[in-house]
Amino acid sequence: MPLIVDEVVISVEVSNQESGGSATPPPALQDRQALVSECVERVLEILREQKEA
């Protein structure tokens, strides 16, 4: 059964060190795991909503 995703959200943060911008440090492992968990939950919620429709 093919899976079709028709909703993609892309977020980008750009900074320029030479013009005074600051780079954020990479998130800790726990923060990354929490982010991945949240993304999975949102995708599953969208798929459930699509299945009900």
C-alpha positions as CSV (number, residue, x, y, z in Angstrom):
1,M,0.0,0.0,0.0
2,P,1.6,3.3,-1.1
3,L,2.0,6.1,1.4
4,I,1.4,9.6,0.1
5,V,2.4,12.6,2.1
6,D,0.9,15.8,0.8
7,E,1.9,18.1,3.6
8,V,5.5,19.2,4.3
9,V,6.6,21.9,6.6
10,I,10.2,23.2,6.2
11,S,11.7,25.6,8.7
12,V,15.1,27.2,8.2
13,E,17.2,29.4,10.4
14,V,20.0,31.3,8.7
15,S,22.7,33.3,10.5
16,N,25.7,35.2,9.3
17,Q,28.7,35.1,11.7
18,E,30.5,38.0,9.9
19,S,27.5,40.4,10.3
20,G,27.1,39.7,14.0
21,G,24.7,36.7,13.8
22,S,25.1,33.9,16.3
23,A,24.9,30.2,15.6
24,T,23.0,28.0,18.1
25,P,24.8,25.0,19.4
26,P,23.5,21.6,18.3
27,P,20.8,20.2,20.5
28,A,21.7,17.6,23.1
29,L,20.8,14.0,22.4
30,Q,17.8,14.1,24.7
31,D,16.4,17.2,22.9
32,R,16.9,15.5,19.5
33,Q,15.0,12.5,20.7
34,A,12.2,14.6,22.0
35,L,12.0,16.4,18.7
36,V,12.0,13.2,16.7
37,S,9.3,11.8,19.0
38,E,7.1,14.9,18.5
39,C,7.5,14.8,14.7
40,V,6.5,11.1,14.6
41,E,3.4,11.8,16.7
42,R,2.4,14.7,14.4
43,V,2.8,12.5,11.3
44,L,0.8,9.7,12.8
45,E,-1.9,12.2,13.8
46,I,-2.1,13.5,10.2
47,L,-2.3,10.0,8.9
48,R,-5.1,9.1,11.3
49,E,-7.0,12.2,10.3
50,Q,-6.6,11.4,6.6
51,K,-7.7,7.8,7.2
52,E,-10.9,9.0,8.9
53,A,-11.8,11.3,6.1
